[in-house]
Amino acid sequence: MKPEIGVFSFTGCEGCQLNILNLEAYLLDLLDVIEIVNFREAMTEKGQDYAIAFVEGSITTPEDEKELKEIREIADVLVAIGACAHLGGVNGMKQLRDLETQRREVYGDKKDFFPTTEVRRVSDVVPVDLIIPGCPIDRNEFVETVKKVLMGIPPMLPTNPCCVECKSKGNVCMYDKGLSCLGPVTRGGCDAICPSYGQPCDGCRGFLETADFDAMVKAMENEHGISTEAIIRQISHYNAVPAADLIAKLKAREVIHA
Amino acid sequence: MHENLNINVHHMARVEGHGNIVLNMKDGTIEDLRLDIVESPRFFEAFVVGRHYRDVPHVTSRICGICSVGHTMASVRAVENALGMEVSENVKKIRKLLHDAAFLQSHVLHAYFLVAPDVLGVGSVIPLAESHPDVVKMALRMKKFTNDVCDALGGRTVHPINVIPGGLARFPTKKELIELKAYYEKMLPDFETTYEVFSSLDYPDWFAGFDRPTEYISLHKPDGEYPLYDGQVISSTGRIIDEQDYLSMIHERVESHAAAKHVSGETDTYMASALARYNNNYDQLRPKAKEVAVKLGMGHPCTNTFANTFAQVVECAHLMEEDLAVLTELIENTPEPEAPVEPTKFGRGAAAVEVPRGILFHEYTFGEDGILTDANCIIPTGQNLANIEADMQKLVPGILDRSKEEITLSLECLVRAYDPCISCATHFLEVDFRE
C-alpha cells in the first residue's frame, strides 16, 4: 500500500498548498508513490494513519487547535510548511496592535462572532518534526522533503544566510541601494529571489539560530540610519511571533546603540 | 418529490477555502438554504495598517495564494492611485501579460480540476488520470505553461515580486519575449482541444437549462480592450462609474438570516465573475473568443450561472489571441528598463481590477510618511455570496423530484460554478463557527 499523505490547512492563504499543486511536472510521478488524502475527507475518518502530515497556516482559533492536535495523534511525521505554520507569518502582524481594537475595526459590533486567539505557530501547539520554510514554500524543497522522508533520510535545511546566495548571484547589496534588508540574519535556500528582484529580504524563511541581532540592529541604525520603527516593521513582517521578545525590547527603548 | 429534506455538505471539496451548504425543507417548504463560510477570520485590513506603501502589496497578496497575482495588481494600482504615481504604457503592457497568465492559470485549474470531475461523475481529478490520461496530462501541461509565464514575468507564480508600486522590478528581455511567444504558439493546440472538450461534454439538464437573470458588475472600457487590468466600473443596469467612486455602486449590508455580510449592487444581489465580464464586454472580445462562445452554445447575454465555466473558457480563447498580439508588439518594440516612478502625493486611492473570480476593489489611505492608515478590500466571492443563495433558491424547487444525491450534487456544482475563493472572502466576512 502506498503511504498516505495529508495536506492540512489552517489560517493562511493556501498558497503553499497551491505550490504543491503547481508541481505539474512531478505530480503524476508523486501520485505513483504516495496517496494524497485531503483535509476535508480526512476528518470524517478518524484513526487513519498518515505517513506524513503537511500543515499549512497559523493556529488562530480554538477549532484550529483541536484539529491540529488530532492530526498530530495520527501522523507519523508532521511537517510545518510555509511561513504561517513555521513562524506565524504575516498573521503575526496582528500581534503588534491591540487585538480588541482590530476586531472592532474589521467586524464592528459583530466582533464577538469571531473567537480569534493570539497567533500561534504550529510548534506552539504540537511537536513539529520538520519544516519547509518560506512564503510561499519552494516547490522543489517540498519534493525533496517527501523523497527523503520516504527513504528515511533526515532532510537538512540550509544554514547559510540569504546573503551568501545573493552575493553569488552578483546582486548589488540592498544596503548600498539605501534599503533595509534582513538577508544577513535570514535562512537561505531561496536563491535570494527577493533581492534578485530589487526587493529587500523580509525574513520569510525564518532567522538563523546563529543570528546576532544586536550587531544587526546596531549596523542598521548606526551605519545605515534606519529608524527603530522601520526595523520593527521589517522584523515583524513574518517574524512577529518568534521575534516577540526582540520587538518588545526595540519598542521599549528610545535610541539604540547611540 | 421530497416533502422533508435535510442536506448539509460540511467542508465542501474543490472550492478554495472552507464552506458548508445547508438545505432544510419541512412539509414542502424551504426553511433554510444557504452557503456558510467556516474559514478562520483573517484581519488583513487591520494589520496592514502601519505598513509602508512599498510593503503593502507584499502583505495584501497574502490574502490569497491562489489569487495572489490579482491581489498584487489591485494593491499596486491602489497604492499608485493614492500616491499619484502614473506608470508608463510599457509597464502596463507587461503587467497585463502577467495578469492575463494568472487568468489562464485559474481558468484551466477551475475548468479541468474543479468542474470537469462533477460533469464526469467522479470525486476529483485523480480518477480522471486513469480514465482520461491524455486530457489530464494536457491540463497539467497547460497549467505548467501558465505558471511558467507567471514565473517569467512575475518572478514567481504564488506571491509575485516583480510588480512594485511605480513600475516593475525587472523588464523582460527581447530574447525572453521571443521565447514566451514561441511558448504561447506551442500551446495553442492544447487550448483548441480544450474548446472541443468543454463543448462536447454531456451536461445534466439542471446545468444546461438553468436560467436566472441577475445584475452583472464588472470593469468596462467603452472604446478599449476587454478590461481586466483597469477601466471604469459598469453594472448591467447601464450605469458606469469611475473606480474611485466604487462605493456608490457596491453596498455592503448585514442580513439577519445569514452569517455572511452580503453585498448588493444597483438593484439587489449581483454577480461578479467571468460571466459578468462576458455579458458586459461581449463587443470587446476577440473574434476567436466569440467563435468559442458559439461552439459552447452561449448566447449573449447569457443568464445561466453554470455557464460561468464556459465564459472562463471563452476568456482563455480571447487571452491567447490578445497576448500573442501584445507579445508581437513588445518584440518589435522591446521596452528599455525604467526606474519605478516616485510618489507625487500622499492620500487616498482606490483601484478596481478584474481577477479570475470577478471584480476586486482595494482602497488605501496613506499619511505623509508613506505609512498606511486605512484599508478596505472587497473580494469577488464576498460580492457573490448573496447571489449564490438567490441562485440556490431558484434551482432547488425545480429539481425536488430528484434524489437527495443529485440535489446535493447540483447545489455543489452551482457553488463551484462561481469558482468561490473563501480564503479571500474571509478577510472581512462574518463567520459562523457552527460545528
Interface residues (C-beta under 8 A of the other chain):
Chain A: F10 T11 G12 C13 E14 G15 C16 Q17 L18 N19 L21 N22 E24 A25 L27 L28 L31 I36 N38 F39 R40 E41 M43 T60 T61 E63 D64 G89 V90 N91 M93 K94 L96 R97 T101 Q102 R103 E105 V106 Y107 K110 F113 F114 P115 T116 C135 P136 I193 C194 Y197 G198 Q199 D202 A230 R233 H237
Chain B: H11 M12 A13 E16 G17 H18 S40 P41 R42 F43 E45 A46 F47 V48 V49 G50 R51 H52 D55 H58 V59 R62 I63 C64 G65 I66 S68 L109 I126 A129 V136 K137 L140 R141 K143 K144 N147 G155 R156 T157 V158 H159 I161 N162 I164 A169 R170 V254 A259 S423 H427 F428 E430 V431 D432 F433
